[in-house]
């Protein structure tokens, strides 16, 4: 793990771009980009198209380390190349942006008001490949829908157990227990989640560091104790379905919380835009998310 990358993520000004839509969410991401389902006839063609979209974003002059600290990649994106270089190397060497990898395999069925992660059977193998591809850290997502203490504990237990496996492999895990923005118990969920996260953080060793990716909270600055925790490298926020403007406004009032947006980053991009139009739209989104993060 490069110390300079750790330092950049911990103390740098900017945000983390999420470019990690996977199998289930890829058709929606492409549709939002103006590529309909009749543009591809199988999964291979679909992933070729989404890689073209991500390549266009990553190679854009607007996508640079002045405002972007890191980027989260889907596994296939990590294994593909941009201008002859593996994507992680291109990000790090050409753009000065720290690469992360989404490692979860999607969500299990809902139980106790939450969706834990599906088992990640090949995690050790994936982490080995990630190190070969010079990936700095990982991300994995669970979802909380109800203020069920047992369910929330199960989510956080699973996240930290997997997180320790990732730390042991030499990478920094982003632990992402997303609270559904549409949950009628969102505020209660966040209070329970904060306590559960703090309990787990307090049991980490001095050499065990994590990042947290959380839904922008209902109560402003409720996550301050997590942001200031010595075992936390950085706390980033997901947009969770909020539009860019709404997500940015909510983010601005939370001190020390920075963005890790996916949909909010790319919502105004379209396959039919000229490069000039595309770069202008992307620059506008990046500028607004950066301003909200700093």
LINPECOR-V987045 format. One record per backbone hydrogen bond with DSSP energy under -0.5 kcal/mol. CO is the residue of the C=O (numbers start at 0). NH is the residue of the N-H. E is the energy in kcal/mol with one decimal. If there is no record, write none. Layout:
BEGIN
<<CO,NH,E> <CO,NH,E>>
END
This chain:
BEGIN
<<1,5,-2.1> <2,6,-2.6> <3,7,-2.1> <4,8,-2.6> <5,9,-2.5> <6,10,-2.7> <7,11,-2.3> <11,13,-0.5> <14,16,-0.5> <14,68,-2.9> <14,69,-1.0> <16,18,-0.7> <16,71,-2.8> <18,73,-0.7> <21,25,-2.0> <22,26,-0.6> <24,28,-2.1> <25,29,-2.8> <26,30,-2.5> <27,31,-2.4> <28,32,-1.1> <29,34,-3.0> <30,33,-1.4> <32,270,-3.2> <33,35,-0.7> <35,38,-2.0> <36,39,-1.2> <41,45,-2.0> <42,46,-2.6> <43,47,-1.8> <44,48,-2.1> <45,49,-2.1> <46,50,-1.9> <47,51,-1.9> <48,52,-2.0> <49,53,-2.5> <50,54,-2.8> <51,55,-2.1> <52,56,-1.9> <53,57,-3.2> <54,58,-2.6> <55,59,-0.6> <56,59,-0.8> <59,62,-1.4> <61,63,-1.3> <63,66,-1.2> <63,67,-1.7> <66,14,-1.5> <66,68,-0.5> <68,97,-2.7> <69,16,-2.7> <70,72,-0.5> <70,99,-2.8> <71,18,-2.2> <72,101,-3.1> <73,76,-0.5> <73,77,-2.1> <74,78,-1.6> <75,79,-0.6> <76,79,-0.8> <76,86,-0.5> <79,86,-2.0> <81,84,-1.7> <84,81,-3.3> <85,89,-2.6> <86,90,-2.7> <87,91,-2.4> <88,92,-3.3> <88,93,-0.6> <89,93,-1.8> <89,94,-1.1> <90,94,-0.8> <90,95,-0.6> <90,96,-2.5> <94,64,-0.9> <97,70,-2.3> <98,135,-2.7> <98,136,-1.0> <99,72,-2.3> <100,102,-0.5> <100,138,-2.3> <105,117,-2.5> <110,113,-1.4> <112,144,-2.8> <112,145,-1.7> <113,110,-2.8> <113,115,-0.5> <114,142,-2.3> <115,107,-3.0> <118,120,-0.8> <119,122,-1.3> <121,125,-2.5> <122,126,-2.9> <123,127,-2.0> <124,128,-2.1> <125,129,-2.5> <126,130,-2.1> <127,131,-1.9> <128,132,-1.8> <129,134,-2.7> <130,133,-1.6> <135,171,-1.6> <136,100,-1.9> <137,173,-2.7> <138,102,-2.7> <138,103,-0.9> <139,175,-1.7> <141,177,-2.1> <142,114,-3.2> <143,179,-2.7> <145,147,-2.3> <146,148,-0.7> <147,151,-2.7> <148,152,-2.3> <149,153,-2.0> <150,154,-2.1> <151,155,-2.3> <152,156,-2.9> <153,157,-2.1> <154,158,-2.4> <155,159,-2.6> <156,160,-2.2> <157,161,-2.3> <158,162,-2.5> <159,163,-2.2> <160,164,-1.2> <161,165,-1.8> <162,166,-2.6> <163,167,-2.3> <164,168,-0.9> <165,170,-2.0> <166,169,-1.9> <170,172,-0.6> <171,137,-1.9> <172,174,-0.7> <172,210,-2.8> <173,139,-1.6> <173,175,-0.6> <174,176,-0.5> <174,212,-2.8> <175,141,-2.7> <175,177,-1.1> <177,143,-3.3> <177,179,-0.6> <179,182,-1.8> <182,185,-1.5> <184,188,-2.9> <185,189,-2.3> <186,190,-1.7> <187,191,-2.3> <188,192,-2.7> <189,193,-2.4> <190,194,-1.7> <191,195,-2.1> <192,196,-2.9> <193,197,-2.6> <194,198,-2.1> <195,199,-1.9> <196,200,-2.9> <197,201,-2.4> <199,202,-1.1> <200,203,-1.5> <204,207,-1.9> <206,208,-0.7> <208,172,-0.5> <209,232,-3.0> <210,174,-2.8> <211,213,-0.5> <211,235,-3.2> <213,237,-1.8> <217,219,-0.7> <218,221,-1.7> <220,223,-1.6> <222,225,-0.8> <222,226,-2.3> <223,227,-2.1> <225,228,-1.0> <228,231,-1.9> <230,209,-2.4> <230,232,-0.6> <233,211,-2.0> <233,235,-0.5> <234,257,-1.6> <235,213,-2.6> <236,259,-2.8> <237,215,-0.8> <238,241,-2.5> <242,246,-2.9> <243,247,-2.8> <244,248,-2.2> <245,249,-2.3> <246,250,-2.3> <247,251,-2.4> <248,252,-0.8> <250,253,-2.0> <252,254,-0.8> <253,256,-1.5> <257,236,-2.8> <258,15,-2.7> <260,17,-2.3> <261,264,-0.8> <261,265,-1.5> <262,266,-1.4> <265,268,-1.8> <269,272,-1.7> <273,277,-3.1> <274,278,-2.8> <275,279,-2.0> <276,280,-2.4> <277,281,-2.6> <278,282,-2.5> <279,283,-2.2> <280,284,-2.1> <281,285,-2.8> <282,286,-2.8> <283,287,-2.0> <284,288,-2.3> <285,289,-2.7> <286,290,-2.5> <287,291,-1.8> <288,292,-1.6> <289,293,-1.9>>
END
